[in-house]
Amino acid sequence: MNFKKKEQGKSASKLKAIPLGGLEQIGLNITAFEYEDSIVVVDCGLSFPEDEMLGIDLVIPDITYLKENADKVKGFVITHGHEDHIGALPYVLKELNIPIYATKLTMGIIENKLEEHGLMKTTKRKVVKFGQSINLGQFRIEFIKTNHSIVDAAALAIYSPAGVVVHTGDFKVDYTPVFGDAIDLQRFAEIGKKGVLALMCDSTNAERAGFTPSEKTVGKTLDSLFLEHKDTRILIATFASNVDRVRQIINTAEKFNRKVVVEGRSMVNIIDTASKLGYLQIADRTLIDVEELKNYPPEKTVIITTGSQGESMAALSRMASDNHKKISIMPGDTVIFSAHPIPGNEKAVTNVINELQMKGADVIFQDVHVSGHACQEEIKLIYSLVKPKYAIPVHGEYKHRKAQAKIAAQLGIPKENIFMLQSGDVLEMDDERAVINERVPVGAILVDGLGVGDVGNVVLRDRQHLAEDGIMIVVMALESHSDQLISGPDIVSRGFVYVRESDELLDEARLLVEEAVQDCLDRGKTDWGKLKGTVKDVLSDFVWKKTKRRPMILPIIMEV
């Protein structure tokens, strides 16, 4: 491979960095790097629907650009195993079958997803160790050890003939991690010494001053909470993927001689994967099945559960609303939230806390969580070690990335070398200069049940309309030869008014529609499109005058 020579000499082509998602919100992280005939893709995440996306389950990125250049795409390189970085893979791989490169636990979690979607046999996978490099076309990718709220998180050094880009992934600097080694700051410094073209750094906590505390501090808090509540059953809600947090809860439970039940499908899957791969050692008989809870006094049990974000279908929410088949909240239970609400989830979390307290539970939601993301001092540390020519803040809403841009400027990076990209921007760069030259198609593909992308703005607008104003359906039958009205019009409404109390209104509406339809027929207007238009206009005007509402009106004509 002539890569080494090219790396040393001057390159004619420019390196393109193309974020396809993840720069307007938390989630949907996916970035393509292109050099001549090679593209590598870093991460492939999903995001969760916003409030106005009624009925939508997941949002995945639009990969039109990758499909149009499928012959150039060499592989997916994954930084860590969180949903906002791997969740879209099963959907995307069905359209673009390319190999996946990831560290051991990250690959284990990805394989669970591929298994579910029946993609294991068709997807090429390679587990990469820290410090190892892989060659993908014109690129060489090196995996660098970092810390995050899930084990095996990696930063990436992306070597191209035009220069090196360091992509941090989601990271924090934890000198005393619960499992494994601390972040490899030495390697960041070594790469920085040789010269780095650009740094793409996690911005999630860029507004927060200071350092993010070590994950180990949560262990001490848990110990004191278990001591304080030694006479009650303890339930702890946390993120399914936070293996280190789960490890610490289990360690504390073992110290206090409590049995542990794990509840929530995603939590069970991840603990199973982490245990099989050696990232989680649990003493024999510590974990018990939910059916065995009745065999132990409540104060000798701990339930680790999903639902720390107030998700309506998660285990804790179902317990709080008495919809869980096997576990009920009892007066005196201690419920610990070991996670902060993600922006936007505050209301859902508050609702669950209220329901738990109404059932007599003692709810604790302070100081039992530390973030997995770097605060300002850690971001400064990475910049100081890597010494990039260009700064490209990634991962976060605009305000988070703007806060990082300010940090980069304070550290002496010229304003014109700091790029606040939008998803779809194509940043072309080499040692001489960097410039945004074009845009590629990007967007959100909505997943609803088994349908991927079949729900768009028009359908969402209709759902919004139905949710706000309801629907009126007008049914009538015409005789096929004579075009005479032989039955109807009958009006059925849902979500508009309560029918039993509004007989008068609906009778008046029916008479009005009947007159209008009869008038059309008498004048020889038998075109169904015109009849439907007339029904909509007449009924819409009448309802607006009477109620100041605009329900969706759906005329249905049958031919007899």
C-alpha positions as CSV (number, residue, x, y, z in Angstrom):
1,M,0.0,0.0,0.0
2,N,1.5,3.4,-1.0
3,F,-0.2,5.0,2.0
4,K,2.9,5.6,4.0
5,K,4.7,7.5,1.2
6,K,1.6,9.6,0.6
7,E,1.3,10.4,4.3
8,Q,4.9,11.8,4.3
9,G,4.7,13.7,1.0
10,K,2.3,16.5,0.1
11,S,-1.1,15.5,-1.0
12,A,-3.0,17.1,-3.9
13,S,-6.5,16.1,-2.7
14,K,-8.4,17.4,0.2
15,L,-10.0,15.5,3.1
16,K,-13.7,15.9,3.4
17,A,-15.5,15.8,6.8
18,I,-19.3,15.4,6.3
19,P,-21.5,15.2,9.4
20,L,-24.7,13.5,8.3
21,G,-26.4,14.0,11.8
22,G,-25.7,14.8,15.4
23,L,-25.0,18.5,15.2
24,E,-28.4,19.9,16.0
25,Q,-29.4,17.7,18.9
26,I,-28.1,15.1,21.3
27,G,-28.2,11.8,19.3
28,L,-28.3,10.8,15.6
29,N,-24.5,10.8,15.5
30,I,-23.0,9.9,12.1
31,T,-20.1,11.5,10.3
32,A,-18.5,10.5,6.9
33,F,-14.8,11.1,6.1
34,E,-14.0,11.1,2.4
35,Y,-10.6,11.1,0.6
36,E,-10.6,10.5,-3.2
37,D,-12.1,7.0,-3.7
38,S,-12.6,6.1,0.1
39,I,-15.2,6.9,2.6
40,V,-15.2,5.8,6.3
41,V,-18.2,6.4,8.5
42,V,-17.8,7.1,12.2
43,D,-20.9,5.9,14.3
44,C,-24.4,5.4,13.1
45,G,-26.8,6.5,15.9
46,L,-30.5,7.1,16.3
47,S,-32.4,9.8,18.3
48,F,-35.7,9.6,20.1
49,P,-38.8,11.3,18.7
50,E,-39.7,14.9,19.7
51,D,-43.1,15.7,21.3
52,E,-44.6,16.7,18.0
53,M,-43.6,13.4,16.3
54,L,-46.8,11.6,17.2
55,G,-46.6,7.8,17.2
56,I,-43.0,7.7,16.0
57,D,-40.8,5.2,17.7
58,L,-37.3,6.2,16.5
59,V,-35.5,8.6,14.3
60,I,-32.6,7.5,12.1
61,P,-30.3,9.5,9.8
62,D,-30.8,9.9,6.0
63,I,-27.9,8.1,4.3
64,T,-28.8,9.1,0.7
65,Y,-25.2,10.4,0.3
66,L,-23.7,7.1,1.4
67,K,-26.0,5.1,-0.9
68,E,-25.1,7.4,-3.9
69,N,-21.4,6.7,-3.1
70,A,-21.8,3.1,-2.0
71,D,-18.7,1.9,-4.0
72,K,-16.5,4.2,-2.0
73,V,-17.8,3.3,1.5
74,K,-15.2,1.1,3.2
75,G,-16.8,0.6,6.7
76,F,-18.5,1.8,9.8
77,V,-16.1,2.6,12.6
78,I,-17.9,2.8,16.0
79,T,-16.7,4.7,19.0
80,H,-18.9,3.1,21.7
81,G,-22.1,1.2,22.4
82,H,-24.7,3.8,23.2
83,E,-28.0,4.0,21.1
84,D,-27.2,7.5,19.9
85,H,-24.1,6.0,18.2
86,I,-25.1,2.5,17.2
87,G,-28.9,2.4,17.2
88,A,-29.5,3.1,13.5
89,L,-27.1,0.3,12.3
90,P,-29.7,-2.4,11.8
91,Y,-31.8,-0.1,9.6
92,V,-28.9,1.3,7.7
93,L,-27.2,-2.0,7.1
94,K,-30.3,-3.3,5.2
95,E,-29.7,-0.6,2.6
96,L,-25.9,-0.4,2.7
97,N,-24.1,-3.6,3.7
98,I,-20.6,-2.6,4.8
99,P,-18.3,-4.0,7.5
100,I,-18.3,-2.8,11.1
101,Y,-15.2,-2.2,13.2
102,A,-15.6,-1.7,17.0
103,T,-14.1,-2.7,20.4
104,K,-15.1,-5.9,22.1
105,L,-18.1,-4.8,24.3
106,T,-19.3,-2.3,21.7
107,M,-19.4,-5.2,19.1
108,G,-21.2,-7.5,21.6
109,I,-24.0,-4.9,22.0
110,I,-24.1,-4.4,18.2
111,E,-24.3,-8.1,17.6
112,N,-27.4,-8.3,19.9
113,K,-29.1,-5.9,17.6
114,L,-28.0,-7.7,14.4
115,E,-29.3,-10.9,15.9
116,E,-32.7,-9.3,16.5
117,H,-32.9,-8.1,12.9
118,G,-31.5,-11.3,11.3
119,L,-28.4,-9.6,10.0
120,M,-25.6,-11.6,11.7
121,K,-24.9,-13.8,8.7
122,T,-24.7,-11.0,6.2
123,T,-22.7,-8.4,8.2
124,K,-18.9,-8.5,8.3
125,R,-17.6,-7.6,11.7
126,K,-14.1,-7.0,13.2
127,V,-13.3,-6.5,16.9
128,V,-10.4,-3.9,17.3
129,K,-8.2,-3.6,20.3
130,F,-7.0,-0.2,21.7
131,G,-3.8,0.9,20.1
132,Q,-4.6,-1.2,17.0
133,S,-5.0,0.4,13.5
134,I,-7.1,-0.7,10.6
135,N,-6.5,0.2,7.0
136,L,-9.7,1.2,5.1
137,G,-8.9,2.3,1.5
138,Q,-7.0,5.6,1.7
139,F,-7.5,5.8,5.5
140,R,-5.8,4.3,8.5
141,I,-8.0,4.4,11.7
142,E,-6.4,4.0,15.2
143,F,-8.5,3.3,18.3
144,I,-7.5,5.2,21.4
145,K,-8.7,4.3,24.9
146,T,-11.0,6.8,26.5
147,N,-13.5,6.8,29.5
148,H,-17.2,7.2,29.2
149,S,-20.4,6.0,31.0
150,I,-20.0,2.7,29.1
151,V,-16.9,0.5,29.0
152,D,-14.7,0.2,25.9
153,A,-15.3,3.7,24.6
154,A,-12.8,4.8,22.0
155,A,-11.5,8.0,20.4
156,L,-10.3,7.7,16.8
157,A,-7.2,9.0,15.1
158,I,-8.2,9.1,11.4
159,Y,-5.0,9.2,9.2
160,S,-5.4,10.3,5.6
161,P,-2.9,11.6,3.0
162,A,-4.2,15.1,3.7
163,G,-3.6,15.0,7.5
164,V,-4.9,13.5,10.7
165,V,-8.3,14.1,12.3
166,V,-8.8,13.1,16.0
167,H,-12.4,12.3,16.8
168,T,-13.0,12.0,20.6
169,G,-16.3,10.1,20.5
170,D,-18.2,10.7,23.8
171,F,-15.6,10.9,26.5
172,K,-14.5,12.1,29.9
173,V,-11.1,12.0,31.7
174,D,-11.5,9.4,34.6
175,Y,-8.2,8.7,36.3
176,T,-9.9,6.0,38.5
177,P,-12.3,4.2,36.3
178,V,-14.4,1.3,37.8
179,F,-13.2,-1.1,35.2
180,G,-10.1,-1.1,33.0
181,D,-7.6,1.6,32.4
182,A,-7.8,5.4,32.5
183,I,-7.9,7.4,29.2
184,D,-4.7,7.1,27.2
185,L,-3.7,10.8,27.4
186,Q,-0.1,9.9,26.4
187,R,-1.3,8.7,23.0
188,F,-3.3,11.9,22.4
189,A,0.0,13.8,23.2
190,E,2.1,11.7,20.9
191,I,-0.4,12.2,18.0
192,G,-0.5,15.9,18.8
193,K,3.3,16.2,18.6
194,K,3.3,14.8,15.1
195,G,0.7,17.4,14.0
196,V,-3.1,17.2,13.9
197,L,-5.2,18.7,11.1
198,A,-8.5,18.8,13.0
199,L,-10.1,17.9,16.4
200,M,-13.7,16.8,16.5
201,C,-14.5,16.9,20.2
202,D,-17.6,16.0,22.3
203,S,-19.5,19.1,23.3
204,T,-22.2,17.7,25.6
205,N,-20.9,19.3,28.8
206,A,-18.9,22.2,27.3
207,E,-21.1,24.7,29.2
208,R,-20.0,23.2,32.6
209,A,-17.0,24.5,34.4
210,G,-14.4,22.3,36.0
211,F,-13.9,18.5,35.7
212,T,-16.4,15.7,35.6
213,P,-16.1,13.6,38.8
214,S,-14.9,10.0,38.6
215,E,-17.5,7.2,38.2
216,K,-16.0,5.7,41.5
217,T,-17.5,8.6,43.5
218,V,-21.0,7.1,42.9
219,G,-19.9,3.9,44.6
220,K,-19.3,5.8,47.9
221,T,-22.7,7.5,47.6
222,L,-24.4,4.2,47.0
223,D,-22.6,2.7,50.1
224,S,-23.9,5.5,52.4
225,L,-27.4,5.2,50.9
226,F,-27.6,1.5,51.5
227,L,-26.4,2.0,55.1
228,E,-29.0,4.7,55.6
229,H,-31.9,2.6,54.2
230,K,-30.9,-0.8,55.5
231,D,-34.4,-1.7,56.6
232,T,-36.2,-1.1,53.2
233,R,-36.3,-2.6,49.8
234,I,-34.2,-0.6,47.4
235,L,-35.0,0.0,43.7
236,I,-32.4,1.8,41.5
237,A,-33.1,3.2,38.1
238,T,-30.2,3.8,35.8
239,F,-29.2,3.6,32.1
240,A,-29.2,0.0,30.8
241,S,-25.8,0.7,29.1
242,N,-24.0,2.0,32.1
243,V,-22.2,-1.2,32.9
244,D,-19.9,0.5,35.5
245,R,-22.9,1.9,37.4
246,V,-24.5,-1.5,37.4
247,R,-21.3,-3.1,38.6
248,Q,-21.1,-0.6,41.5
249,I,-24.7,-1.3,42.5
250,I,-24.1,-5.0,42.5
251,N,-20.8,-4.6,44.5
252,T,-22.7,-2.5,47.1
253,A,-25.5,-5.0,47.2
254,E,-23.0,-7.8,47.9
255,K,-21.4,-5.8,50.7
256,F,-24.8,-5.5,52.4
257,N,-25.7,-9.1,51.7
258,R,-28.7,-8.3,49.4
259,K,-30.0,-10.3,46.5
260,V,-30.3,-8.5,43.1
261,V,-33.0,-8.6,40.5
262,V,-32.5,-7.0,37.1
263,E,-35.7,-5.8,35.4
264,G,-36.0,-4.3,31.9
265,R,-35.2,-6.1,28.6
266,S,-32.4,-3.8,27.5
267,M,-30.8,-4.0,31.0
268,V,-30.9,-7.8,31.0
269,N,-29.4,-8.0,27.5
270,I,-26.5,-5.7,28.3
271,I,-25.7,-7.3,31.6
272,D,-25.8,-10.7,29.9
273,T,-23.4,-9.5,27.1
274,A,-21.0,-7.7,29.6
275,S,-20.9,-10.8,31.8
276,K,-20.1,-13.2,28.9
277,L,-17.3,-10.9,27.6
278,G,-15.8,-10.6,31.1
279,Y,-16.6,-6.9,31.8
280,L,-18.9,-7.8,34.8
281,Q,-18.1,-10.4,37.5
282,I,-21.0,-11.2,39.7
283,A,-20.7,-13.6,42.7
284,D,-22.8,-16.8,42.5
285,R,-26.4,-16.5,43.8
286,T,-26.2,-12.7,44.0
287,L,-28.5,-12.3,40.9
288,I,-31.9,-13.9,41.4
289,D,-34.9,-14.2,39.1
290,V,-37.9,-11.8,39.7
291,E,-40.0,-14.9,40.7
292,E,-37.7,-15.5,43.6
293,L,-38.3,-12.1,45.2
294,K,-41.0,-13.5,47.5
295,N,-38.5,-15.9,49.1
296,Y,-36.5,-13.1,50.6
297,P,-37.4,-10.3,53.0
298,P,-37.7,-6.9,51.2
299,E,-34.8,-5.4,53.1
300,K,-32.5,-8.1,51.7
301,T,-33.3,-7.3,48.0
302,V,-32.3,-4.7,45.4
303,I,-34.0,-4.2,42.1
304,I,-32.0,-2.6,39.3
305,T,-34.3,-1.3,36.6
306,T,-34.6,0.7,33.4
307,G,-36.8,3.8,33.3
308,S,-34.6,6.5,34.7
309,Q,-35.8,8.9,32.0
310,G,-39.6,8.4,32.7
311,E,-40.1,6.3,29.5
312,S,-43.7,5.1,29.6
313,M,-42.9,1.5,28.6
314,A,-39.8,1.1,30.8
315,A,-40.0,-1.2,33.9
316,L,-40.0,1.6,36.6
317,S,-42.8,3.6,34.9
318,R,-44.9,0.4,34.7
319,M,-44.2,-0.3,38.4
320,A,-45.2,3.3,39.3
321,S,-48.5,3.0,37.5
322,D,-49.3,-0.5,38.7
323,N,-48.9,-2.0,35.2
324,H,-46.0,-4.3,36.0
325,K,-46.9,-7.9,36.1
326,K,-44.4,-9.0,38.8
327,I,-43.3,-6.0,40.9
328,S,-45.5,-3.5,42.8
329,I,-44.2,-0.5,44.6
330,M,-44.8,-0.8,48.3
331,P,-45.0,1.9,51.0
332,G,-41.5,2.3,52.5
333,D,-39.7,1.3,49.3
334,T,-36.6,3.4,48.6
335,V,-36.3,4.3,44.9
336,I,-33.0,5.8,43.8
337,F,-32.7,7.6,40.4
338,S,-29.1,7.1,39.4
339,A,-29.2,9.3,36.2
340,H,-30.0,12.9,35.4
341,P,-33.0,13.6,33.1
342,I,-31.8,14.1,29.5
343,P,-33.0,17.6,28.3
344,G,-36.7,17.2,27.3
345,N,-37.4,14.3,29.7
346,E,-37.8,16.4,32.9
347,K,-41.6,16.3,32.8
348,A,-41.8,12.5,32.3
349,V,-39.3,11.9,35.1
350,T,-41.3,14.3,37.5
351,N,-44.5,12.4,36.7
352,V,-42.9,9.0,37.6
353,I,-41.4,10.5,40.8
354,N,-44.9,11.9,41.8
355,E,-46.5,8.5,41.2
356,L,-43.9,6.7,43.2
357,Q,-44.3,9.1,46.2
358,M,-48.1,8.7,46.1
359,K,-47.5,5.0,46.6
360,G,-45.5,5.7,49.7
361,A,-42.0,5.3,48.3
362,D,-39.1,7.4,49.4
363,V,-37.5,8.8,46.2
364,I,-33.9,9.9,46.1
365,F,-32.7,11.7,42.9
366,Q,-29.7,13.9,44.0
367,D,-26.0,13.1,43.9
368,V,-26.3,9.5,42.7
369,H,-25.0,10.2,39.2
370,V,-22.0,11.5,37.5
371,S,-21.9,12.4,33.8
372,G,-20.0,10.4,31.2
373,H,-19.0,13.6,29.3
374,A,-16.1,16.0,29.6
375,C,-16.5,19.3,31.3
376,Q,-14.5,22.5,30.3
377,E,-11.2,21.6,31.9
378,E,-11.1,18.2,30.3
379,I,-11.9,19.6,26.9
380,K,-9.1,22.1,27.4
381,L,-6.7,19.3,28.3
382,I,-7.5,17.4,25.1
383,Y,-7.1,20.5,23.0
384,S,-3.7,21.2,24.7
385,L,-2.5,17.7,24.0
386,V,-3.7,17.3,20.4
387,K,-2.9,20.9,19.3
388,P,-5.2,20.8,16.3
389,K,-5.0,23.3,13.4
390,Y,-8.8,23.3,13.0
391,A,-11.5,22.9,15.7
392,I,-14.8,21.2,14.8
393,P,-17.1,21.0,17.9
394,V,-19.5,18.0,17.6
395,H,-22.1,16.1,19.6
396,G,-24.7,18.4,21.0
397,E,-27.1,21.2,20.4
398,Y,-25.9,24.5,18.9
399,K,-25.4,26.1,22.4
400,H,-23.2,23.2,23.6
401,R,-21.0,23.4,20.5
402,K,-20.8,27.2,20.7
403,A,-19.5,26.8,24.3
404,Q,-16.7,24.5,23.0
405,A,-15.9,27.0,20.2
406,K,-15.3,29.6,22.9
407,I,-13.0,27.3,24.7
408,A,-11.0,26.6,21.5
409,A,-10.7,30.4,20.9
410,Q,-9.5,30.9,24.5
411,L,-6.8,28.3,23.8
412,G,-5.5,30.4,20.8
413,I,-7.1,28.7,17.9
414,P,-7.8,31.5,15.3
415,K,-11.5,32.3,14.8
416,E,-11.4,31.4,11.1
417,N,-10.1,27.9,12.0
418,I,-13.1,27.1,14.3
419,F,-16.0,25.5,12.3
420,M,-19.6,25.5,13.5
421,L,-20.8,22.9,11.0
422,Q,-24.4,21.9,10.3
423,S,-25.4,18.4,9.4
424,G,-24.9,18.1,5.6
425,D,-22.0,20.6,5.4
426,V,-19.0,19.3,3.5
427,L,-15.8,20.7,5.1
428,E,-12.8,20.3,2.7
429,M,-9.5,20.6,4.4
430,D,-5.7,20.2,4.1
431,D,-2.7,21.9,5.7
432,E,-3.2,25.1,3.7
433,R,-6.9,25.9,4.4
434,A,-10.3,24.5,5.3
435,V,-13.5,25.6,3.6
436,I,-17.2,24.6,3.5
437,N,-17.8,24.0,-0.2
438,E,-21.1,22.3,-0.6
439,R,-23.9,20.5,1.1
440,V,-25.2,16.9,0.8
441,P,-28.8,15.7,1.5
442,V,-29.4,15.0,5.2
443,G,-32.5,14.6,7.3
444,A,-34.5,12.5,9.8
445,I,-36.0,9.2,8.6
446,L,-38.9,8.3,10.9
447,V,-39.4,4.7,12.1
448,D,-43.0,3.8,13.1
449,G,-43.5,0.1,13.9
450,L,-42.2,-1.9,10.9
451,G,-42.3,1.1,8.6
452,V,-39.1,2.9,7.9
453,G,-39.4,6.3,6.2
454,D,-43.1,5.8,5.2
455,V,-44.2,8.4,7.6
456,G,-43.2,11.9,6.5
457,N,-44.2,15.5,7.2
458,V,-47.6,15.2,5.6
459,V,-48.6,12.2,7.8
460,L,-47.2,14.0,10.9
461,R,-49.2,17.1,10.0
462,D,-52.4,14.9,9.7
463,R,-51.6,13.3,13.0
464,Q,-51.1,16.7,14.6
465,H,-54.4,17.8,13.1
466,L,-56.3,14.7,14.4
467,A,-54.7,15.1,17.8
468,E,-55.7,18.8,18.1
469,D,-59.1,18.9,16.4
470,G,-60.4,15.4,15.9
471,I,-62.1,14.0,12.8
472,M,-65.6,14.0,11.2
473,I,-66.4,11.3,8.7
474,V,-69.3,11.8,6.3
475,V,-70.7,8.6,4.7
476,M,-73.2,8.6,1.9
477,A,-74.3,6.2,-0.9
478,L,-75.3,7.1,-4.5
479,E,-77.2,4.9,-6.9
480,S,-74.9,4.0,-9.7
481,H,-77.2,4.7,-12.7
482,S,-79.3,7.7,-11.6
483,D,-76.8,9.4,-9.2
484,Q,-79.5,9.7,-6.6
485,L,-78.7,9.9,-3.0
486,I,-80.1,6.7,-1.5
487,S,-78.6,6.7,2.0
488,G,-76.9,9.2,4.2
489,P,-75.2,11.5,4.7
490,D,-74.3,10.0,8.1
491,I,-71.8,11.8,10.3
492,V,-69.4,10.0,12.6
493,S,-67.0,12.0,14.7
494,R,-64.0,11.1,16.9
495,G,-62.1,13.4,19.1
496,F,-64.3,16.4,18.1
497,V,-67.3,16.4,20.4
498,Y,-68.9,13.9,22.7
499,V,-71.7,12.6,20.4
500,R,-74.3,11.9,23.0
501,E,-74.3,15.4,24.2
502,S,-74.1,17.0,20.8
503,D,-77.0,15.3,18.9
504,E,-78.5,18.7,18.0
505,L,-75.2,20.0,16.5
506,L,-74.6,16.8,14.4
507,D,-78.3,16.7,13.2
508,E,-78.0,20.3,12.0
509,A,-74.7,19.5,10.3
510,R,-76.2,16.4,8.6
511,L,-79.2,18.4,7.2
512,L,-76.8,21.1,5.9
513,V,-74.6,18.5,4.2
514,E,-77.6,16.7,2.7
515,E,-79.0,20.0,1.3
516,A,-75.6,20.9,-0.3
517,V,-75.2,17.4,-1.8
518,Q,-78.7,17.3,-3.1
519,D,-78.2,20.8,-4.6
520,C,-75.1,19.6,-6.5
521,L,-76.9,16.5,-7.8
522,D,-79.9,18.5,-8.9
523,R,-77.5,20.8,-10.9
524,G,-75.9,17.7,-12.5
525,K,-72.7,18.0,-10.6
526,T,-72.0,14.3,-10.0
527,D,-68.2,14.3,-10.1
528,W,-67.1,12.7,-6.8
529,G,-64.1,15.1,-6.3
530,K,-66.5,18.1,-6.5
531,L,-69.0,16.5,-4.2
532,K,-66.3,15.8,-1.6
533,G,-65.0,19.3,-1.9
534,T,-68.6,20.7,-1.4
535,V,-69.1,18.5,1.7
536,K,-65.7,19.7,3.2
537,D,-66.4,23.4,2.5
538,V,-70.0,23.4,3.9
539,L,-69.2,21.3,7.0
540,S,-66.0,23.1,7.7
541,D,-67.7,26.5,7.7
542,F,-70.6,25.3,9.8
543,V,-68.4,23.7,12.5
544,W,-66.1,26.7,12.6
545,K,-69.0,29.1,13.2
546,K,-70.6,26.9,15.9
547,T,-67.5,25.7,17.7
548,K,-64.4,27.6,16.5
549,R,-62.7,24.3,15.8
550,R,-61.4,22.8,12.6
551,P,-61.6,19.0,12.7
552,M,-60.3,16.9,9.8
553,I,-63.3,16.2,7.5
554,L,-63.3,12.9,5.5
555,P,-66.2,12.4,3.1
556,I,-66.7,8.8,1.9
557,I,-69.0,8.1,-1.1
558,M,-70.1,4.6,-2.0
559,E,-71.8,3.5,-5.2
560,V,-74.7,1.1,-4.9
